[in-house]
């Protein structure tokens, strides 16, 4: 038991959170981090207790009977923001946790947790969750491509192979041979078209050959022909100051936003605007569809997985991503990326 007590004491002292334990408002023990705060800031523990009791009093102003007992019983834990030193122009920011240990004996603990550490932990947790969603999105995309290859491309090739085998093995007259040959040619043409469409979805060659604006215009033309929805592309922005990765992401976001609108919003018109500003380039994809309650989708459920995926791609390249939507008011997806200034003298090899 003594060894266990020593382990507990060691853990208590090594904790990065400053912890103070009180009984009837009298300090019983403080760990090493707590003692360090007392020494560093000449910390007044009465100040911390007053902060805690003030918040308690505000939340339990209607309590009757034994004040301390009532608080102990009804409010086992609360958190209070604390700046140390209190009057400093650039204080360290903490979150103080008031935690009841024994209501009967009026024992409670005050823990001071660095808000920067808590914020960082929250960011890490959120990033982990978002990474899981992104990985799931990539996996879903790979499954979709695999399914398309199996159900469409492979079946088309297999059908053509069966036709070739008929030509080799069966005794066909000239008319039958022509019919089978025509069937094979048609099947291979259809399969080739599907392969090209898949290649366009994965990586359009026009993006590499003619640039982002041309690729977006080609995308809009193709989706207009397929859907019947008017898709206009406005702007002749110079994208030479953007990296290849940024241009690829802008294309993917345009593709995702348009497909989202066509799939979910039932629009009659979609406008894509690509505009170059002094220090950044902006992309807007605006539809006049049914819109949706964006706040209700901030949890990134399955319906909004594509939106979350877009957001993470943009943030990974230091861009900003925003969605503006409401039921009955359409949706606007806005992306901004800083423009990299290119020194043309260096590009041309001049000093």
C-alpha angles and dihedrals in degrees: 000000000000090000090050090050089052091052091050091049091049091050090048092052095044094052113117090217115087106237129191123183119203136186116200088346092304117121111247102173142346127197124233094268089052092049089049090055091049090052096042099048102020081242116209107216090196086065091056092047092050091051091051095045092047092056090044091051091050092052096040101036092132096051116128133203123015104018098204094041092049091051093046092051100042104034110042094165141012138162128227128185112238131187120203125234087025097216099036120121092227105028127176110252121228139171113226116209117202109203127179113225101174121007092188095054093035092239119156139161132224115205123189113206122185109248091211089057092046092048090049091049090050091049091049091050092048092046090051090052092047092048089054090053092047092049089049090051091051090047091050089050091051090049090051092051091046091049092049091049091050100040100038116014098036093044091049092051091046091052090052090049090053089053092051090050090053090054090052101041108030129073101238130175119230095266093050091047091053092048093051091045091051090049091051092048092048092048092050092047090052092047092048090051091051091049090052091049091051090049090052090052092049099041124344113219090213089067090062096037104042107012140248101304093051090047092052091048090051090049092050092048093050095046091046090054092047098044105027089228115130109246115185124191115206126188140045098221119175104238096181090106091061125089121241090251093054092048090050092050092048089052092048092049091050089050094046094045093049093046091048090052093047092047102042112014106048093218127180094205137024125190125199116197122189111182131175117217131184096277106004144033122230132205122196126184109191125184131180093216131125095287124207142233100272094188090059090056098048089102088072099233123174093282092058098037092111091052091051090048090053092049093051093048090054096046091049088062096044095258131131125242128195137172123200114189142138133174110282094007104085127236134275121195112196126190128179129189128182114247116238110229109230120210102220092195089060091045091054091047094250122140 
